Amino acid sequence: MPQSEIVHNQKDVNFIPSSRPIRYYRHGWQSWSLTTWQDVGHRIPTPKPTILHPLQTDPRYVHEKRPHGSWVGAVEMESGRFFLLGALDLDAHIFLEDNTLIGKYENKAGDWLVAEGSEEEVFSLYAAQLVQRLGKNRTTKTPRIWCSWYSFYTHISEKNLGRVLDDLGNLPLEVFQVDDGWQRAIGDWVPNKKISSGMDSFAAKIRRSARTPGLWLAPLIVTPSSNLYRQHPDWLLRDKENKLISAGFNWGEPLFALDTTVSAVLEWLSALMEQVLAWGYDYVKLDFLYAGALPGARQNDMPREQAYRQGLRIMREALGDAYLLTCGAPIIPSLGLCDGLRIGPDVASHWSSTRDDILLGNFAIPGARNAIRTTVNRLWLNPLVCSDSDVAYFASDKNTLAVEQEKMLQDLALICKTKATSDLPSWLREEERSDLMAFLQNTPKIVKKGRYQYILDDRQVDFSIAMPIPKSKGLGRRALGAIFGWAGNSPLILKFFQWLGDREVKKKLK
Ligand code: 9PG
């Protein structure tokens, strides 16, 4: 029998589990942040490069050496039972020090759940408490999606998207989602010349093919090349010295965050969502949302995750009945205000890379293995939200995944009940198109057998192979890692890697 208790209104709490902890459950802050079971003695190093910290982790705790995580921590004990400490309000962090689980709220005191029992039991108890406090998704049904990102990346055009729309034919994909690449700048959410006939006319075209138009935006970040950045410097999140807070680096530019406690920002966000709806997009993927919850000195002082939730609530309300997928989003503060939630980093057409695993020690970088690891460790969220495991691949000539690895991503999607792909229909061989068709049509019965083992109908699926955290051993590798980590902070080097990636994309599209 599980035992549990709610501890009310405490800023700091300490608990010594009934038997010695042997493994710790580390829960990452936002969609892309590493979530894993680790041995209690394992010191997971700070990921590199530093410039990406705000974009991949909770930057406030990135140098913490003790096992730690956001909102919830749990231990597997020598006795075989599990002990969980979970925050029921926002802004909390958990640490394991010696044999003690420590919970701390950053601002005011809040409530906590303490539970002991089997792994399933303690996480279900936590999930049940979160539903009561924060609510859950309104729909439990995610549409099947074609998403433009993992094939075209930013190289979309009305012409190439139109071609895909025609080629999808009888594939039962309800949503056609235009991802990053359509906007003039990050901050200027108007179409660039790739969508020359206009966003509304392109949505109408999608609708004529009997699919729902979907659109990607990153409403809480801004880059210096945007008009928004020049016109509204007073909307940006700053520190006490009035310096801009970094939200990371991407698209060859530094990223900055909007301050969602400024009323003009909230009005702008609401108007933007109304615009998206008015254009005709009923499926909306809001990305890079962590920016709304970064540490900073907000104009109307309030806890950072409450400020984020206020911004998200305004957008949710403006979006009416549209399906809202949140991505790059702080996990717990997004619950109840979205339909779908990305619970892992991006997939990629490769399994893993030595650069990311060994040299950078970064498990939030796009890659199939990184995506599977974090997503599988967050499946306890399934009753609360449509868990998004990102896209599955079918066109094997266009990726370097082994058959079993491709299949693992597909099976994870079946477990999450979120089916999406980015493969171009023209990339699929006949049998691959039938595989995709079967994937889209089947709803297997799912039985959980172990932490990483499932039975889908009568097929056994095991994700264990994706779970270990590769360690960087040896002086040579560590020295090379230090050089890579240092170089990775240079915008020029980041741009170079982006250029390499881009070259690969273009080659595939030829
Ligand atoms: C569009 C993409 C896709 C994708 C999102 C998000 O630098 N980074 O570590 C990094 C991580 C994820 C990321 C982009 C950059 O991808 O998850 O599905 O929409 O944005 O730009």
Residues whose N, C-alpha, C, O or C-beta is under 5 A from the ligand:
A	BS01	9PG	W149 D179 D180 F249 N250 C327 D346 A364
